[in-house]
């Protein structure tokens, strides 16, 4: 076996470098072969503890998820899905996500659930996707936040074990 030392590969002619059938290009660690747009790593967090608020200002939850990007120019795709329950009549819930202590959205959040007109409350699915640019290779923690449109009734971030909130982070190479 021999070792080839190069800084760049280029074609002698044409635009394609071909690896023959039956041969493989093998990276020795999880980030040795990277192309723009490729998913580098995936991290997922599930939260299913019952919590609710009547706050009309965003409050953070204990639903956190941490990723350590492998590249400082990577994008982090945040995908959040869950079930929401709002008590009362015409109540809305807004959701956001924080990186560190900073909200990544404005006061309207990334998504809204409306309970409609029902004094008994409403269930619904809720979710959002957001593409973040943390510009670091340091440990990065995201925390879910939510708020109600009214202080008169409970708005549940999670209703309990049967209604999990799931957040998935995808590191995407640039």
ZIMO-V471881 format. One record per backbone hydrogen bond with DSSP energy under -0.5 kcal/mol. NH is the residue of the N-H (numbers start at 1). CO is the residue of the C=O. E is the energy in kcal/mol with one decimal. If there is no record, write none. Layout:
nh:NH co:CO e:E
nh:NH co:CO e:E
//
This chain:
nh:5 co:3 e:-0.5
nh:6 co:4 e:-0.6
nh:18 co:16 e:-0.6
nh:20 co:18 e:-0.6
nh:23 co:20 e:-2.0
nh:26 co:24 e:-0.6
nh:32 co:29 e:-1.4
nh:37 co:173 e:-3.3
nh:38 co:35 e:-2.2
nh:40 co:38 e:-0.6
nh:40 co:171 e:-2.9
nh:41 co:171 e:-0.8
nh:43 co:169 e:-2.3
nh:45 co:167 e:-2.7
nh:47 co:165 e:-2.6
nh:51 co:158 e:-2.0
nh:53 co:155 e:-2.0
nh:59 co:146 e:-2.5
nh:61 co:144 e:-2.5
nh:64 co:62 e:-1.2
nh:65 co:142 e:-2.3
nh:67 co:140 e:-2.5
nh:69 co:67 e:-0.6
nh:69 co:138 e:-0.6
nh:74 co:71 e:-1.3
nh:75 co:172 e:-2.4
nh:76 co:132 e:-2.7
nh:77 co:75 e:-0.5
nh:77 co:170 e:-2.7
nh:78 co:76 e:-0.7
nh:78 co:130 e:-3.4
nh:79 co:77 e:-0.6
nh:79 co:168 e:-2.7
nh:80 co:78 e:-0.5
nh:80 co:128 e:-3.1
nh:81 co:166 e:-2.7
nh:82 co:126 e:-2.0
nh:84 co:124 e:-3.3
nh:85 co:156 e:-1.0
nh:86 co:122 e:-2.1
nh:87 co:154 e:-2.7
nh:88 co:119 e:-0.5
nh:90 co:116 e:-3.5
nh:93 co:113 e:-2.4
nh:94 co:147 e:-2.2
nh:95 co:111 e:-1.8
nh:96 co:145 e:-2.4
nh:98 co:143 e:-2.9
nh:99 co:102 e:-2.5
nh:100 co:98 e:-0.6
nh:100 co:141 e:-2.2
nh:102 co:99 e:-1.9
nh:103 co:101 e:-0.5
nh:104 co:97 e:-2.7
nh:109 co:106 e:-1.8
nh:110 co:95 e:-3.4
nh:111 co:95 e:-1.0
nh:113 co:93 e:-2.6
nh:115 co:91 e:-3.2
nh:118 co:116 e:-1.0
nh:121 co:118 e:-1.1
nh:122 co:86 e:-2.1
nh:124 co:84 e:-1.7
nh:126 co:82 e:-2.5
nh:128 co:80 e:-2.0
nh:130 co:78 e:-2.3
nh:132 co:76 e:-3.2
nh:132 co:130 e:-0.7
nh:135 co:74 e:-0.5
nh:140 co:67 e:-3.1
nh:142 co:65 e:-3.1
nh:143 co:98 e:-2.1
nh:144 co:63 e:-2.4
nh:145 co:96 e:-2.3
nh:146 co:59 e:-2.1
nh:147 co:94 e:-1.9
nh:148 co:55 e:-3.3
nh:149 co:92 e:-1.6
nh:155 co:53 e:-2.2
nh:156 co:85 e:-3.0
nh:157 co:51 e:-1.4
nh:157 co:155 e:-0.5
nh:158 co:51 e:-1.3
nh:163 co:160 e:-2.1
nh:165 co:47 e:-3.0
nh:166 co:81 e:-3.1
nh:167 co:45 e:-2.7
nh:168 co:79 e:-2.7
nh:169 co:43 e:-3.3
nh:170 co:77 e:-1.9
nh:171 co:41 e:-2.6
nh:172 co:75 e:-3.1
nh:172 co:170 e:-0.6
nh:173 co:38 e:-2.8
nh:173 co:171 e:-0.5
//
